[in-house]
């Protein structure tokens, strides 16, 4: 189990020992919708519910940890622990009853500090995940899978602070560079003028291979890198498969039908 050295340890039992291990890959921020200190939040988790988060932060920046970060906590629905053993670290924050107040400066400092520690300790990437099960940092209402269908937590003001203040500051205080954005695996549409009789290019072969795979082949031999009548007939069959007709199914690629074909880059 991993315990953040800057938090007061208020260990929840039996959950801390009995709940399964996780490999932390996400950091999820919550508001508890109550003006509760970390001590009061601990009492609530202990006495009133079988749910809990790993941490809680008060308005004054006071921080408590209830469960080690390599043990499951139950505040994040499907993100708590996935089939592959990965899971989310959750942090509750004191708030008003309506999820409308912003985090205080003291809370922001603690949320940033914990995020930096989680990145350095567990390698949680400093980025917004593009889907609910992807590693990264976010807030409870970001994905319905994190909340069992939907929630306002942590509210509009705090969501804006997450994007404009918290995540940029965590990134600024971590030495690991941001992961580069993945390059598209499909070839961009090269323009209609690219496709003419006599054009020779490896992309034509890739296009033909995709047309064959989609059941639209009108080739006797090929495909080949030479754009010719068989390519036009095959592409027209693809356009008709997509629902085009008339001049819209003339066998010359357009941007929409090309995107739908998903031609790999040569």
C-alpha positions in Angstrom: 0.0 0.0 0.0 1.2 3.5 -0.7 0.5 6.4 1.7 1.0 10.0 0.8 3.5 11.5 3.3 1.7 14.9 3.5 -1.7 13.4 4.6 -3.0 12.6 8.1 -3.5 8.8 8.1 -7.1 7.8 9.1 -7.2 4.2 8.0 -10.6 2.7 7.3 -11.0 -0.8 8.5 -11.8 -3.5 7.4 -11.8 -1.9 3.9 -8.1 -1.1 4.0 -7.1 -4.7 4.5 -10.0 -6.6 2.9 -10.5 -4.8 -0.4 -8.6 -6.0 -3.5 -5.4 -4.5 -4.8 -5.3 -2.2 -7.8 -2.6 -0.8 -10.1 -3.4 3.0 -10.0 -3.7 4.4 -13.5 -6.2 7.3 -12.9 -6.7 10.2 -10.5 -10.3 11.3 -10.1 -11.4 14.4 -8.2 -14.8 14.6 -6.4 -16.8 17.1 -4.3 -18.7 15.5 -1.4 -21.5 18.0 -1.6 -21.2 18.8 2.1 -19.1 21.3 4.2 -17.2 18.4 5.8 -13.7 18.4 7.1 -11.6 15.3 6.4 -12.3 14.0 9.9 -16.1 14.3 9.4 -15.7 12.6 6.0 -13.8 9.8 7.6 -16.6 9.3 10.2 -19.2 9.2 7.4 -17.2 6.5 5.4 -16.7 4.6 8.6 -20.2 4.7 10.1 -22.8 5.4 7.4 -21.9 3.8 4.0 -19.8 1.1 2.3 -18.4 3.6 -0.1 -15.2 5.6 0.3 -12.4 7.6 -1.4 -8.7 7.3 -0.8 -8.3 11.0 0.3 -10.3 14.0 1.5 -9.4 17.7 1.4 -11.0 20.4 3.6 -11.5 24.0 2.7 -8.4 24.9 4.6 -6.2 22.4 2.7 -6.2 19.8 5.5 -5.7 16.4 3.9 -6.5 12.9 5.2 -5.9 9.5 3.6 -8.2 6.6 4.4 -6.9 3.7 2.2 -3.6 3.1 0.5 -3.5 4.0 -3.1 -2.8 0.4 -4.2 -6.0 -0.8 -2.6 -9.5 -0.3 -4.2 -11.7 2.4 -2.9 -15.4 2.5 -4.0 -16.2 6.0 -5.0 -15.7 5.7 -8.8 -18.2 3.0 -10.0 -16.5 1.1 -12.9 -13.2 2.9 -12.4 -12.7 1.5 -8.9 -11.1 -1.7 -10.2 -11.2 -3.1 -13.8 -10.8 -6.6 -15.0 -7.1 -6.0 -15.7 -6.5 -5.0 -12.1 -6.1 -1.3 -12.8 -8.1 1.3 -10.9 -8.6 4.9 -9.9 -7.3 6.9 -6.9 -10.2 9.1 -5.7 -10.1 12.3 -3.6 -13.1 13.9 -2.0 -13.2 17.7 -1.4 -15.2 19.8 1.0 -17.9 21.8 -0.8 -21.3 23.4 -0.5 -24.4 21.3 -0.9 -25.0 22.1 -4.5 -21.7 21.5 -6.2 -21.5 25.2 -7.1 -18.5 26.7 -5.2 -15.0 26.7 -6.5 -12.1 25.0 -4.8 -10.3 27.3 -2.3 -6.6 28.2 -3.0 -5.6 25.8 -0.2 -7.6 23.0 -1.8 -6.0 23.7 -5.2 -2.5 23.4 -3.7 -3.3 20.0 -2.1 -5.0 18.6 -5.2 -2.0 19.6 -7.3 0.5 18.2 -4.7 -1.4 14.8 -4.6 -1.5 14.7 -8.4 2.3 15.3 -8.6 2.9 12.6 -6.0 0.6 10.1 -7.9 2.4 10.8 -11.1 5.8 10.3 -9.5 4.8 7.3 -7.4 2.5 5.4 -9.7 3.2 6.9 -13.2 -0.3 8.2 -13.6 0.0 10.3 -16.8 -0.7 14.0 -16.6 -3.4 14.1 -19.3 -7.1 14.0 -19.7 -8.2 10.5 -20.7 -10.1 10.2 -23.9 -12.2 7.3 -22.6 -13.3 6.1 -19.2 -10.7 3.2 -18.9 -7.7 5.1 -20.3 -4.9 6.2 -17.9 -5.0 9.9 -16.9 -6.5 12.5 -14.6 -10.0 13.8 -14.4 -13.1 14.5 -12.4 -16.1 12.4 -11.3 -18.6 13.7 -14.0 -16.2 13.3 -16.8 -17.5 9.8 -17.8 -20.8 8.1 -16.9 -18.9 4.9 -16.2 -17.1 6.7 -13.3 -20.4 7.6 -11.6 -22.8 4.8 -12.4 -24.8 6.9 -14.9 -24.2 10.5 -14.2 -23.4 13.2 -11.5 -22.9 16.9 -11.2 -19.8 16.3 -9.1 -17.6 18.4 -8.8 -19.6 21.2 -10.4 -19.0 23.7 -13.2 -16.7 26.0 -11.3 -14.4 23.2 -10.2 -14.4 21.5 -13.6 -13.1 24.8 -15.1 -10.4 25.0 -12.3 -9.3 21.4 -13.2 -8.7 22.2 -16.8 -7.2 25.7 -16.3 -5.3 25.4 -13.1 -4.9 21.9 -11.6 -3.8 19.9 -14.6 -1.4 22.5 -16.0 0.2 23.0 -12.6 0.6 19.2 -12.1 2.2 19.1 -15.6 4.5 22.0 -14.7 5.7 20.3 -11.5 6.4 16.9 -13.1 9.6 16.1 -15.1 8.2 13.4 -17.3 7.2 15.0 -20.7 3.6 14.7 -21.9 3.0 11.7 -24.2 2.9 12.8 -27.8 -0.4 12.7 -29.5 -0.7 9.5 -31.6 -0.4 10.0 -35.3 -3.4 9.0 -37.4 -3.0 5.5 -38.8 -5.1 6.2 -41.9 -4.0 8.2 -45.0 -5.6 11.6 -45.3 -7.7 12.3 -48.3 -5.1 13.5 -50.9 -7.6 15.6 -52.9 -9.8 14.7 -55.9 -7.2 15.8 -58.4 -4.8 13.1 -57.1 -7.0 10.4 -58.7 -6.5 10.4 -62.5 -5.7 7.8 -65.1 -1.9 7.4 -65.2 -1.4 8.3 -61.5 1.2 5.9 -60.0 1.5 5.9 -56.2 1.6 3.3 -53.4 -1.5 4.8 -51.9 -3.5 3.5 -54.9 -2.5 0.0 -54.0 -3.6 0.5 -50.4 -6.9 1.9 -51.6 -7.4 -1.1 -53.8 -6.6 -3.5 -51.0 -9.3 -1.9 -48.8 -11.8 -2.1 -51.7 -11.1 -5.8 -52.0 -11.5 -6.2 -48.2 -14.9 -4.4 -48.4 -16.2 -6.8 -51.1 -16.1 -4.1 -53.8 -13.3 -5.5 -56.0 -13.8 -5.2 -59.8 -10.1 -6.2 -60.4 -9.0 -9.0 -62.7 -5.4 -8.5 -61.6 -4.2 -6.3 -58.8 -4.7 -4.0 -57.1 -1.6 -2.1 -58.2 -0.1 1.4 -57.8 -1.5 2.5 -61.2 -4.8 4.2 -61.0 -7.0 2.8 -63.8 -10.4 1.7 -64.9 -10.6 -1.2 -62.5 -9.9 1.2 -59.6 -12.7 3.5 -60.8 -15.2 0.5 -61.1 -14.2 -0.8 -57.7 -14.5 2.6 -56.0 -17.9 3.2 -57.6 -19.0 -0.1 -56.1 -17.8 1.2 -52.7 -19.7 4.5 -53.2 -22.9 2.6 -54.0 -22.3 0.4 -50.9 -22.3 3.6 -48.9 -25.6 4.7 -50.4 -24.4 7.1 -53.1 -25.9 7.1 -56.6 -25.7 8.9 -59.9 -22.8 11.4 -60.2 -22.0 10.8 -56.5 -21.0 7.2 -57.4 -18.6 8.0 -60.3 -15.7 6.0 -59.0 -13.6 9.0 -58.0 -12.9 9.3 -54.3 -14.3 12.2 -52.3 -13.4 13.1 -48.7 -16.4 11.4 -47.0 -16.2 8.1 -48.8 -12.4 8.1 -48.4 -12.7 8.6 -44.7 -15.2 5.8 -44.5 -12.8 3.4 -46.4 -10.0 3.9 -43.8 -7.1 3.5 -46.2 -3.8 2.8 -44.3 -0.9 5.0 -44.9 1.6 3.4 -47.3 
